[in-house]
Amino acid sequence: MTTRFSRDDVDITPKFQKLIQEVRQNYFSRDPNLWPFYRDPGMAKYLSLIAEPRTQEELIEHYPNGEALRARLKSDTQIPPTMRAPGEIDPLLLYAAATSKQWNNPASAENVVTLPADPAIYGALMGICANANLVCREYSESAEDLEKLIVRRMAKLVGYDAEKADGLFTQGGTFCNMYGYLFGIRKSLKRSIRNGFDNANNYRFICSQGGHYSNNTALAVLGGNIEEKNLKIKMDEENRVDLRDLEEKLTACFRLKCAVPTIMLTMGTTDTFGVDCVKPTRDLVDRLCRQFNVETPPHIHVDSAVGWAILFFLDYDFNENPLDINHATILGLRRHVELFKQLKYADSFAVDFHKWGYAPYPSSLIMVKDKDSFKALEHDPEQFSYFERSQVEHYHLQSTIEASRSAVGVFAAFAALEYLGVQGYQTLIANSLQNAAYFCYRLKNTPGATLLAPHNDGPSATFRLYDPKRVQDPEKELAFELANGALPQYKERLEKNSNYHRADFIARGKQILYTNWVEYAAHTKYDQNNTCARIPGEKAVFFNPLITPERIDDFFDLIINRQNQRND
Ligand SMILES: *Cc1c(COP(=O)(O)O)cnc(C)c1O
């Protein structure tokens, strides 16, 4: 949020309030009258145990025989020697489920985790029963068609040619990113499928300094040299890839005849929702490839594991604003929509339905613009000798990282899309953004508090709390830290501020809104050696549909009360 908004700009309109209430009631209430599968006695028992919002310690305290069950859970070594009759609810099964992390807690604003929607759980249950294995058509039949249907829908949503596009469900956003690297490796380093690429000619991968850690770990799994051959592009103030730095590094690679298999961008960074620009990257790649006669252009993959959900707004009528989304949120959304319209210029992108898509884990989809990307991954059909011969050259069998591949995520995502529809998703996403905007509004009017990525307008807020006694103008202090925090003489000042906030975060504990501490929430200006220091902060993410502005008010009352107490 760049502008200072008035209360009117961030208030929820009555029309929107009604819509989100309906979505909460119909799709997130775990109501057995609406979703009868919750009527199963074990399921009903589980739901009654988690009905009250509680921390794990409180849950165990209130749990009948909780301590004994916890002890058993942590020490049991024996498989039951005999059979147990069906119909009984296994006590340990119930205990483990009911005392797992409680995502239906309306205080939960932790990281990019979500409360799955009732229909998505319902779909996942059907999928579990069907037990389709997407490794090949023979073991999946219609489940494979369902996967393809979602791929077509997503292709249409992003603006790919649905005839040419392709995709598959895999284990998580990390695997989607692994595919992103792999497409580039197989296309650029042509012998790699048989010989690996440890002694391939020169290569460099490119990703953002602000990328998710999977941008490193997935590449390392593939055998990439992440220390010396994964070039990290600098970020601008909005945590986006700095296009000048990208141009410099890409030019240097091409000049040295160094292959660049993959450029990994991010749309919606995990902490601050930085959104890279795909179209200018595409134009840059095209121009430099022509200039240097590069035969195989880099594969552009976008890690949109979090951000993809903005796609539901690509066709939103911003003039009519049928959902009556508030002014502050509309401004940010418009800006995001312009950026996400560029996603179609990517060769592939990641979709985590288990994040902003309100599906249970795991439900991740890797989408590709051109089927040929999968072709490049195909292993020799001879290797798949135990599958029906006529099936081997069919579908993704020869191209996947996995063998057995669950269809549960497909069923979950399908059911979520089917029941929520575009309008349901728009309501949920706008609700996240409105809560984030309201949180930012309150934060700006709180002494000692400042936002770390004030331009990002995403579903999260990352912030720093300073001691109001020492710091009169928190924005100015942050600006000072950003400019000078890497200099040895100011290291102590930065640390003192960080320690003040960290101490408050720890002492406050999990109350009202469960937030996270992020060690690398912002970075200082780059020095002559192109290095910068990390600035930590606190983060709240507003995926949870149960969070309300009233709760956000309570959170800031708490912050202000604590400040007053410390000042007394
Ligand atoms: C969560 C996340 C990932 C990793 O996805 P998983 O589904 O957890 O494997 C990758 N990139 C970004 C930006 C993420 O937020």
The ligand as an SDF file (V2000), in Angstrom:
LIG
                    3D

 15 15  0  0  0  0  0  0  0  0999 V2000
    5.3510  -22.8360   -0.6210 C   0  0  0  0  0  0  0  0  0  0  0  0
    6.2120  -22.3690   -1.7090 C   0  0  0  0  0  0  0  0  0  0  0  0
    6.9660  -23.2630   -2.4650 C   0  0  0  0  0  0  0  0  0  0  0  0
    7.0750  -24.7080   -2.1020 C   0  0  0  0  0  0  0  0  0  0  0  0
    5.8840  -25.3540   -2.2950 O   0  0  0  0  0  0  0  0  0  0  0  0
    5.5170  -26.6830   -1.4870 P   0  0  0  0  0  0  0  0  0  0  0  0
    4.1670  -26.9840   -1.9800 O   0  0  0  0  0  0  0  0  0  0  0  0
    5.5840  -26.3280   -0.0380 O   0  0  0  0  0  0  0  0  0  0  0  0
    6.5430  -27.7050   -1.8690 O   0  0  0  0  0  0  0  0  0  0  0  0
    7.6620  -22.7770   -3.5420 C   0  0  0  0  0  0  0  0  0  0  0  0
    7.6330  -21.4730   -3.8480 N   0  0  0  0  0  0  0  0  0  0  0  0
    6.9300  -20.5770   -3.1410 C   0  0  0  0  0  0  0  0  0  0  0  0
    6.9320  -19.1400   -3.5610 C   0  0  0  0  0  0  0  0  0  0  0  0
    6.2030  -20.9970   -2.0360 C   0  0  0  0  0  0  0  0  0  0  0  0
    5.5400  -20.1020   -1.2810 O   0  0  0  0  0  0  0  0  0  0  0  0
  1  2  1  0
  2  3  1  0
  2 14  2  0
  3  4  1  0
  3 10  2  0
  4  5  1  0
  5  6  1  0
  6  7  2  0
  6  8  1  0
  6  9  1  0
 10 11  1  0
 11 12  2  0
 12 13  1  0
 12 14  1  0
 14 15  1  0
M  END
$$$$
